[in-house]
Amino acid sequence: MQLRMFLAFHRITVRQLAASLGCNHCYLSRIINGHVFPGKLLSKEITKITNGEVKLPARPKKIKKEKKAQELELLMVEKAV
């Protein structure tokens, strides 16, 4: 279940859930809207508070600089062709 649906179903506001989680309501709103990913701890805490109904993916691992450089090179080559 998505977090937005969980909140609506249980009639919980973003501010109430944020207070329970100990995070800022603006940050939680950005997570709900898909603008940012929660960290591992917050993701686990959301799963715990929602009794496992909501499982959010944790923040993806950072791509190494070398890999980014290779990807940019490939993009530049593709655009040149």
Secondary structure, 3 states (H helix, E strand, C coil): CCHHHHHHHCCCCHHHHHHHHCCCHHHHHHHHCCCCCCCHHHHHHHHHHCCCCCCCCCCCCCCCHHHHHHHHHHHHHHHHC
